[in-house]
Amino acid sequence: MSLRSTTAFLLLLAGSLAADPGVARDLDQDEALRLRREGVIMPFEQLMQRLEQQYPGATLLEAELEEEDGVLVYEVEILTTQGVVRELELDARDGNILKDEEDD
């Protein structure tokens, strides 16, 4: 599945509230939809279009929406056409790439 076809494939893993304030918490699908509807976060499809430009033909492996220290972040794992797994963190509000590294 290429990044272009992520409209039908949006995986947001549900999580629980973290007891430690320094630990991220996963947002569930209902929270993500509400935040998108309210305009707090960008549509996931728009974020993936940006990644498609940077990594054409890459396959989406996993995506999670998390809140880390008050910042909403999409954690995304992709497989590039060169066979490299990359882990990215994107600011869910504006799509800025916060982290982009090869996954070990």
C-alpha positions as CSV (number, residue, x, y, z in Angstrom):
1,M,0.0,0.0,0.0
2,S,1.5,3.3,-1.0
3,L,1.2,6.5,1.1
4,R,-1.3,7.7,-1.5
5,S,-3.8,5.1,-0.5
6,T,-3.7,5.9,3.2
7,T,-7.1,7.5,3.1
8,A,-8.6,4.0,3.5
9,F,-5.9,2.9,5.9
10,L,-5.5,5.1,9.0
11,L,-4.3,3.2,12.0
12,L,-4.7,5.1,15.2
13,L,-4.0,2.8,18.2
14,A,-6.0,3.4,21.3
15,G,-4.1,3.8,24.5
16,S,-4.6,4.7,28.1
17,L,-3.7,7.9,30.0
18,A,-0.1,7.8,31.1
19,A,0.5,8.1,34.9
20,D,3.8,9.9,34.4
21,P,3.4,13.4,32.9
22,G,6.6,12.9,30.9
23,V,5.2,9.9,29.1
24,A,3.2,10.2,25.9
25,R,-0.4,9.0,25.7
26,D,-2.0,7.5,22.6
27,L,-5.2,9.1,21.5
28,D,-8.0,6.9,20.3
29,Q,-9.8,7.2,17.0
30,D,-12.8,9.1,18.5
31,E,-10.4,11.8,19.9
32,A,-8.5,12.0,16.6
33,L,-11.7,12.5,14.6
34,R,-13.0,15.2,17.1
35,L,-9.7,17.1,16.9
36,R,-9.7,16.9,13.1
37,R,-13.3,18.1,13.0
38,E,-12.5,21.0,15.3
39,G,-9.5,22.0,13.1
40,V,-7.0,21.3,15.9
41,I,-5.0,18.8,13.8
42,M,-4.4,18.4,10.1
43,P,-6.1,15.6,8.2
44,F,-3.9,12.6,8.2
45,E,-4.2,12.3,4.5
46,Q,-2.6,15.8,4.0
47,L,0.3,14.7,6.2
48,M,0.8,11.6,4.2
49,Q,0.8,13.5,0.9
50,R,3.8,15.5,2.2
51,L,5.6,12.3,3.1
52,E,4.7,10.9,-0.4
53,Q,6.7,13.8,-1.9
54,Q,9.7,13.1,0.3
55,Y,9.5,9.3,0.0
56,P,7.7,8.4,-3.2
57,G,6.2,4.9,-3.3
58,A,6.8,4.3,0.4
59,T,4.5,1.9,2.3
60,L,2.8,3.0,5.5
61,L,3.5,0.4,8.2
62,E,2.1,2.1,11.3
63,A,0.7,5.4,12.5
64,E,-0.3,6.6,16.0
65,L,-1.6,9.9,17.2
66,E,0.0,10.8,20.6
67,E,0.1,13.7,23.0
68,E,3.6,14.3,24.2
69,D,4.1,17.0,26.7
70,G,1.0,18.8,25.5
71,V,2.0,18.5,21.8
72,L,-0.1,16.4,19.4
73,V,2.3,14.2,17.3
74,Y,1.7,11.6,14.6
75,E,4.3,8.8,15.0
76,V,4.6,7.2,11.6
77,E,6.6,4.2,10.4
78,I,7.1,3.7,6.7
79,L,9.0,1.3,4.4
80,T,10.8,3.1,1.6
81,T,11.2,1.6,-1.9
82,Q,14.9,1.0,-1.0
83,G,13.7,-1.4,1.8
84,V,14.5,1.0,4.7
85,V,12.2,1.4,7.6
86,R,11.9,5.0,8.7
87,E,10.4,6.4,11.9
88,L,9.0,9.9,11.7
89,E,7.3,12.2,14.1
90,L,5.1,14.9,12.6
91,D,3.5,17.8,14.4
92,A,-0.2,17.0,14.0
93,R,-1.2,20.7,13.9
94,D,1.0,21.9,11.0
95,G,2.7,18.8,9.6
96,N,6.2,19.8,10.4
97,I,8.6,16.9,10.6
98,L,9.9,16.7,14.2
99,K,11.9,13.6,13.7
100,D,13.0,11.5,10.7
101,E,15.3,8.6,11.3
102,E,16.1,5.1,10.1
103,D,14.5,2.6,12.4
104,D,16.9,0.0,13.9
